[in-house]
Amino acid sequence: MGRKELALTECMEQVVMAMRTKGGDQAVFQSLHRARELYLNRLQESTVADQLASLFVTNGRKRIELWKEYFSICCIE
């Protein structure tokens, strides 16, 4: 582990100890649970955004193909 990672780990340990001193194990559990929820929601939001972007791209390609087909028919006649 590098110095930055070690410093971050030590800092997190101090934060957890301070939370435990103030509110006990329940405070630590609630904080970690909330952090987990936020992380998972962020992942879900990212996944939804990726799916939406993919949907737009797919629909955009279909529309382009339809327009190409339409204009090729119009221009031939």
Buried (B, 14 or more C-beta within 10 A) or exposed (E): EEEEEEEEEEEEEEEBEEBBEEEEEEBBEEBEEEEEEEEEEEEEEEEEEEEEEEEEEEEEEEEEEEEEEEEEEEEEE
